[in-house]
């Protein structure tokens, strides 16, 4: 029996991890038959649904009456998706792809490089970055969060130059991803920060350094943009081991995943999928046949 940690016990979810032929990446199962119509979700830890038994892709599958392939990867950045042809090929076969807005810090760019699969891991620095920050010792830095925290504390002007580079690189990388996915794409913003509020420091809420102006540059290539601004997270309804409590507190719980699904559902009315498939009108509650269980 699964117990919630607020009951005094710890437990761990089975994410039914699976992969696609030709890729070493693991994402959340079960994987639907990609030879039949399906919807794809590409995203990071939030879309993967860590610590949540029924994340929003599963809720969407209930509402649409169509399988949803949750191809999201924890700690993913744009480098992972832009450089992984197997995942982008799978998304291209989907009726519609939901693409989560990911931060600009976890991707390789002209100033530094990241790990190909764990995009939050910092690997290398360019001569241009060393010139911008000549007093910084990069040898003890292993993660992008640590990197940006150290650089932001060193020089405001140099850090502003770095941020502008990340913003430019993010838009170019997104354009590459959108050009490869052949079907319609819904862009999904999940954050405690509204999209119109700029993010200029690494301490801001995810997605770091991305703002409305950057998203606006992509709108002509999108079927729609869905913005979900969430409140501060709690542990209610999440399933995790006691040692993971700090990490779990930073991620959306079941009620937020339901909020995301309900915000996404009407957006499908503007896609070819909605025009081809009759289903419930927007505004109706998501079906809960396998929906969120436990405290909300």
N, C-alpha and C positions, 0 to 999 in steps of 0.2 A: 504494500500500500504506500502511495506517495504522500508524504507529509510536508506541509509548508513550514519553513524555518521559524515563523512566528509562533508555531505550536511547540517549539522547543527541540525539534529534531531537524536534521539536515537530509537532503536528498539530491539526486542528480538526474537531469533529464536525459532521455535517449533521443538524440537528434536524428537518428537513422541516417547517418552520414553516407553519402554516395558520391559518385563521380561520373564523368562522361568519358567514353573511349578517347584516348589520345591526350588526356589531361590528368595531371596529378592533383589538381585542386579538388577539395571535398566541400560539398555544400549540403544543405538540409534536405532530407528525403521526406516522404518517398518521391522518387522521380517518375512523373507520368510518361506515358508512351508519346514520344516526340514525333511519331508518324501520324498522330491524330491531332486535331485542333487543340491548342493550349495557349495559355498566357504565360509569359516569362516575367520574372522579377530579378533585376540586377541591383545589388546594393551591398552595404557593409553590415556591421554588427547589428544595427537596429533592424534591418530588413530580414536578416537571418533569424531574428527572434530569440536571441540568447536569453535563457532563463524563463521563457514563456512557452507554455504548452501548445497554444494555438495562435501563432503569429498572424499578422494581417494577410499574408498571401493565402493562408489556409481559409481565413474568413472570406476573402474575395472568391475563392473557388466555390464556397457554399453559395454565395450571392449570385455569381455568374452562371452556376451550373456547368462549369468548364474547368478542367484541370489547370492548376497553376504550378509551374516549375519554379521553385525558389532557388535561383542560382546565386544567391548572395553568399559572400564570404566574410567571416569576421576579420576585422582589421584591414579590409580591402581599401585600396585607393584607386585612382583612375589608371595608374600604371598597370595594375593587374588586369583590368578589363580591356584596355587598349592593346595590350600585348598578348592576349589569350584568344587566339582565333577560334578555338573550340567553343568557348562560351558565347562569343559573338555570333558564331554560326548557328548555335542553338537558338539564340534570341532572334535571329533573322527568320527562323522557321516559325516563330510564334505569331499568333493573330495580332497581339499587341504586347509591347514590352513596357513594364514599369521600371524606370531607371531612377534610383535614389540619387539625390545630389550629395556627392561626397566632397570632403574638404580638399583644399588645394595643396596642403602640406605633405600628404602621403603619396607623392608621385615623383618620379625622376624628372629633372628639368635641367636647364643649362647651368645651374649653380651647384646642385648636388644630386646624388643618385640614391635610390632606395632598393631594398630587396625585391626580387621579382614577384614573390608570392606574399610575404609579410611586408606590405608597403609601409608599415609604421617603423620599420627598421632602417636606420641610416647606414649607408655603405661607404660612400665616397664624396669627396669635395673637389670642386673645380678650382683652377687657378684664379678665376674671376671672384669666387667667394672668398678665397684666402686674401685677395687684394682688398675686398670690401671690409673684411674683419681680420686685419693682420695680427692682432693681439690674442686671438682665440686659438686655443689648443684643441683641435678636433679629435685627437687620438683616443680620448676617453668617452666620446659621445657615441651611443649606440642606437638611439631612437630619435625620430623626428621631433617629438615633443620636447625632449631634452635639448636638441639642437636649437630649436626656435626660441626656447626660453633663454638659453645662453646668449643667443645673438640679439634678442630684443633688449636684454639688459646691458648690452655693450655700446650700441650707438643707434640713436633714433633715426638719423638720416640714412645710415647704411641699411638698417632694418626696413625702412620704407622702400628703399630700392629693391630689396629682396622680395617684399610683399608684392610690388608691382610686377616683378618677374613671375611670381607664382600665379597671380591673377591672369596674366597673359597666357602662361602655359596651360592653365586650367581650361580656358576657352578653346585653345587649339586642340587640346586632348579630347575635349567633349565633342568638338566638330568631327574629329577623326572617328570616334565611337559612333556618332549618329550617322555618319556617312557609310559605315559598314553595316549597321542594322537596317535591313531592307524594309521591315514593317513599320507600323506606326509606333511612336514612343510617347508615353506619358512621363513627364518629369515630376518627381516627388521630392518635396522639401519637408524634412522632419527636423525640427529644432525648437529649443526654448527661445531662440532669437528670431523675431520676424524677419522675413527676407529683405525688407527695405532698410533694415538697420545694418550699417556697414560693420565689417569685422576686420580690424586692423592690428589686433594683438593676438598672440597665441593663446591667451587666457580666455578669449571669447568662446561662446558656445559653438559647437560644430553646426554646420560645416565651416571650418576655419577659412577665413579670407574670401568666402564667396558671398556675393550680394546680388540684389535685384538687377543691377545694370549688367552684370555678367550673364545672368539668365536671359535677359532681354535679347542679348546677341544671338541666342540660340532658338528663339521662338519660331522662326520661319521653318525650322526643321522638326518641330514638335507637334504632336496632336493635341497637347494641352500641358498646363503646369498646375499642379496641385500643391498647395501650401498647407501644412499642418503645423501650427505652433502649439507645442505641448507645455503643460505646467511642470513644475518641479517634480522629479520622480520620487516615488515611494517604493517600499518593498512589497506592497499588497499584491497578492496573486502570483508573485514570481516563485519559481522553484530553483533553489540553488543550495550548494553546500555552505555551511557557516563560514568557511574560509574565503568564500567568494562574495561575502556580503557587500564589501566596499565597491566592487566592480558592478554587482547587480543593482546597487542603488543609483548608478549613473545611467541606466538603460531603461527604455520604455517597458511598462508592465502591461498586463492584459487589457486594462481599460484604455490605454493609449493605442494599443494595436487595433482595438475596436474603433476608436476615433479615426485612425488612419484609414481603415477599410471603408468606413462610412463616408469619408471625404473623397476617397478614390472612386467609389462606385458610380456616382453621377457622371464623372468624367468619361466613363466608358460609353455614355450615351452619344458622345461626339466622335466616336471612332467607327471604323468600318465594321468592327465586331458587333457593336450595338445595332447598327443598321441591318446587319444580316441575321441577328439572333434576337427574337422576342424574349424579354425577361422582365423581372419586376421593375416598376418605375422608381426613379430616385426618390429618396425620402422615406421609403419603407425600411423597416428594420432588417438588418442582415439576418438570414436564417441562422439558427443556433444549433443545428443538429449535432455538430461536433465543435461548437463554439466554446468560448471561455468557460472553464470550470474553476471553482475555487473563489476566494474573495475577490471583489472588484474594487 
